[in-house]
Amino acid sequence: MPPGAALPGEVDRLLAELYAGARAAAGADAARAPVDVYLCDDPPALTVELDVAGIDPESAEIALHGDVLIVSGERRPPAGPRRVYHHAEIAWGPFERRMRLNVPVDPDRATATYDRGLLTISLPLATRPPAHRVVIGVRRVE
């Protein structure tokens, strides 16, 4: 082998390190969690489902700021010996999703469950007072 040439295993290790470093430098979106958001009729609620397989559900943070739902957490790689990846698609690291809800919800009645990798957040729709008609008189300004 010529002087200065890398061994094939070393090339794999260096590429894996570069890939991991690039993902870490990308910030919170490095481990973006796919999400579905839909309305349910009975009971009336907005349901948000995030694919966050591998997270500790106790460490997930869910907050509502105005009409923006913020879900954050971290998917940590399994402990053990260092790995040299041949193919890597699972995004490890912190994630944060922000979703504008566009419907009024009641955060006091919100619930969240974690089952088989899906974090499901149920946000009951806020009750609105019944619309009533208000008559406004028009007067001429002289």
N, C-alpha and C positions, 0 to 999 in steps of 0.2 A: 504494500500500500504506500503511495507517495507521502512524503513528509507533509504534515498539516492537514491531511485528509481526515474527515470525520468517519467514524464507524457508523454503520446503518442504525444501530440502537441509539447512538448519540444524536443522530439527526432526528429520530422520532421523539426523543426526550426534549430536544430544543424546540421542535415545532409545537409540542404539547404545552411547553412553558410559554411560548409566544402567544398561543391561542388563549390560554388561561389569563395571561397578562392583558391581552387586548379586551377580553370580556370584563375583567375587573376594572379596567380604565373606562369602560363604557358607562359605569355608574349603576344607578338603581334599576335601569331598564335591562341590565345584563341578564336577569332571570325573569323576563316579562311573563306574567301569568295570563294565559288566554282567558277570555271572559265572555259570558252570554248574559244578556239583560232582557227580561221579558215581563209583561204584565199578566197577572192572574186575576180571574174574575171572582172566584169564591174561595176564600174571602178576597176582597180587592187589595192587591198588594203588588209591589214591584219586587221581582226576584232577580238576584244577581248571583251567578254561579262562576266561580273561578277554579281553573285547573291548577292546583297547587300541590300535586302529589309530592310526597317526601318532606313536607314541612312539619314542624311541631305545631299543631293547631293552637296550643296554649300560647305560643309566641306571636301569633298573628295579631296585628293591630287593625281595628276597624273604627273609622271616625267619619262623622258627617259634619261638614263645614258649609253652612248654607245649603245649597242644593248639589254639593259635590261630595260624593262618597270616596273616601280614601282607604285603600286596603294595602297594608304593607307587611312584610315578613322576610324570612330568609330561608332558602333551601340550602342546607349544608351537605357537603359531600360526605359519604360514609367514611368513618375512621378506618384506618388500616394502612397497609404499606402504600408507598407512592405508586401511582399507576402511570403507565405509558399507553396513551390512547391510540388506537388505530382509527377510530371514528368516534366523534363526540357531538351529541345534539342536546343532551340534557343541560339546561342552564342552571348552574349552581350560583349561589350568592344572594344578595338582597334583591328584593323586588318591591315595586310600588305601582299601584294602579289608581288612577283618578278618573272618576266617571261623573259627568254632569247628569243628574237624574231627570230633569225637565218635567217632573211631576211632584206635587207636594206629598211628602210622606210624614208619618208619625214616628220619629226616632225613639220615643219612649216605649213603643211596642215592637221594636225591631228585634229579630232573633238571628242567630248564626249557628250553623251546624257544619261538621266536617265528617264526611263519609267517603271512604275509598278514593281519597285524593281530591274530592270536590268540596270546596268551601261554598256553602249556600247561605246567602243572606236574604232574609225576608223582611221587606220594609212595607208595613201596612200603609195604604194610602191614607192621607189626612182627610178627615171629614170636613166638608165645606158647609158653611151655613147655606140654607136654601136661598136661591136668588129671589129677590123681591123687587117689585117695580117701584121706582121713585119718580114722581112727577115733578118736573122742574119747570116753573113758570118762566116765561120770557117777557121781559119788559123793555120798552123802547128807551134808549138813552137819548136825551135831548140836550 
